[in-house]
Each structure stands twice: as C-alpha cells, then as structure tokens.
Amino acid sequence: MIKLVVGLGNIGKEYDNTYHNVGFFAVDKLSVEYGLDFNKNECRAKTCHVRLKNTKIIIAKPKTYMNLSGLSVAALKQKYKIENSDIYVLCDDIDLPLGKVRLRHSGSGGTHNGLKNIVQNIGEYFNRIKIGIGRDSSFENLADFVLSKIPKQKQEVLDVSVNEALNILLKEIGEQWIY
C-alpha cells in the first residue's frame, strides 16, 4: 500500500514564513523529525519516501506554485497508482480561526485555490488537514494576506497547530514510523 502526504505552498525564498506555506512548513517539520530529506524531484514536486511496517509513504511539496498543486498531486497519484482515500493534503485555511485544525475526507476546494486545483484534477474525495490561519481585516486583498510574513506571536500559535495536524496525520495513517 502507498500513501501520499502533500504539503501545499509556494516555492522560493520570498514565500518562506508566509501563511500560504503552512503546508510546506508541516511536511518540512515531519521530514526533520524523522530524518528524511526531500531528495527526489518527480512529478513536478520535491519528494521523500519512507516505509512503515506495511505502507510506503511519499511526502511531497509541489513545485507548481499553489494554484496548480493539483497537477503535481494528479501525476503522483497516477505514477504510484494511489487511491484518493490514501492522499493527505496539509494546507492553510483562512476560514478557520488561527490555531484551529480540521480534518475533512471530502468536499470542495472552498476559498483555497490550491485545494480547488486538486479537486479539479483528482476529484473531491481525498483527505485534507486544514490549519487555520484566520483572516486579517487590515488586508484588503486576500492574496496579500496569505502571502504576508507570519508575525512571531502568530507563528507560535501555528507551531502548535502544525503539531496537532501532524498528530492527526499519523493517527490517520495508523502505523508507527520506521526510518
């Protein structure tokens, strides 16, 4: 069995430490915690592979930029013959308050362009772990907010949320990591 874990974000230093890169931050934290390295380039993503007792896990960071994330997810799904029920996407969510985490097994992309593109490419039945970033009314444009740098006090809240999201992910996968 193969499972795909995808962190959503935008590539490039200018996007580091922005709200829209919370998905990248989550899978980066997972890779550091388990001594993994994103050393493969495949299907328009940086990936690393790990084996659990009975399961191979592919962890991916699409290089397509957020709005075309579905192209990478669809290519990985096809290459490894992965069922949608075995795909887990970690991403930011402006519709959840800062610090809240939610698991959904299906649904639309909502206001999230990365999720919309994944839904467009593979359908709405896949797992998504949403990490709440809330909204900031001081930004007129939503894109300006999600691409803004995260202040230190909010980063501390997001660190806790990312840990919660990773705990949900590991429970969903249901096996102990072996590395």
N, C-alpha and C positions, 0 to 999 in steps of 0.2 A: 504494500500500500504506500502511496505517495501523498503527502500533504504539501500545500503551498501556502506560505505565510508571506504576505506582501505589506510592506510599509510604504505609504504614499508620501510623496514630497516632490520637491524640485531640485534638480542637480545644480551645483555651482555654489561657490563661496558666498555670493550675495544673498542666498536663501538660507544659509546656516542660521540657526537660532530664530527662525520665524515660525509663526503659528502654523502655517501650512505644511511645515516639515515635521510635525509631531509624529507622524507615522514613520518617517526615516529615523527619528530620534529613538522610537520604541524598538525598532529592529536592530539599530546600532547597539542599544543597551543590551539586548538579548545576545547579540554576537559577542560583545565584550565579556558578558557574564559567563558565557560558555566557551570562550576561547576560540571563536570562529572568525574567519576572515572572508570578506566579500572579494574573493579572488577569481571569480569567473565572470565573464561577460557573455551573456547569452540572451537571446530573445528580447533585445533592447532593454536589458536590466543587468545590474550587478547582482550576483547571487553567491550564496554559500550553501553547502549541503551538509546535513548532519543525519546520522542514523540513530533512531530509537530502537528499542527491542525488536519491534515488528514493522516499523514505519520509517520511511525516508522522508525527511523534511527539507524542502527547498525554501530558503528565505531570500526574498527578492526586494530590490529597490529599483523600480523602473527608471530608466534614463530618458523617458519620453516627455518629461515635464508632466505636471499634474493632470492637465486637461486631456492628455492622450494616454493615461495609465492603462486603459483597457486594451490597447494594442499589445503591450507587453504581457499583461495577465493572460490574454487570449492565446498568445504564442506559447507561453509556458504551459498553459493548460493543454494545448494541443500536443506539444512536444513530448510531454510526460504522461499524457492520457489521464489527466487528473479530473475527477468528478467535481462539480461545483460545490457539493457538500464538504469537500476536503480543501476548500480555498478559504483562507482567513485574511481579511484586509484590515489593517490598522490605520486609522486616519483621524484628523481633526474634525470637529463638528461645532459650528457656530451656534447651532440650535440647542445645544446642551450647555448648561451653565459651566463655568470654569471649574474643573475638578471632578465633574460627573463623568462616569464611564458607562457605556451601554453596549450590550451585545445584541445584534439582530441577525437572524438567519436568512432574511429575505427582505425585499422592499425596493422602493425606487431609490434613485440617487439623491433625492431631496435637493437641497441647495448646493450640494458638493459636486463640482464639475468632474473631479477625478472619479467619484463613485458613479456619476451619470455615464461617463465614458465606459466604465467597466460593465455596467448594466447594458449599455448599447452593444457591447462586444460579446458578452457571455450570458446575458440574461440576469434576472433579478434574484435568483436563488443561489446565494453564496453568503458566507459568514462575514460580518463586518463588526469590528470592535471600534466604537467611536469614542474619542477622547474629547470631552467638552472644553472648548476654548471661550465660550460665551461670545458676546458681541460688545463692541466698544462704540458707543454713540458719538465719540469725538471724531470718528472717521465717517465721512460722507459716503465714501466708496468702499464696498465690502472687500474688493480685491486689495485696496490699500491696507486695510486692517489685517487680513490673513497673511499678507506679505511683509508686515511690520515685525520688527525685532521684539522679542518677548522680554519685558522688564523682569528684573531679578526676583521680585516678590511673587510674580505670577509664575515664573519658572519653577520656583519651589513647590507650588501647588501642582503644576504639571508633572513634576518629577514623581510625586505621589500617585497621580492619575496614571502615568505610564506604568508604574509598578503594578497597579491594580489591573490595568489592561493586560499586562504580561501574565499575571496570575490567572486571569480569565482564559487567556490563550492556552496556557499549559494545562489547565483543567479540561478545556475542550478537547485538546489533543489526547489527553488521558494516559500518557505514559511518562515515565521518568526519562530525562535526557541522559544519553550515554555519549560521551565525546572522547 
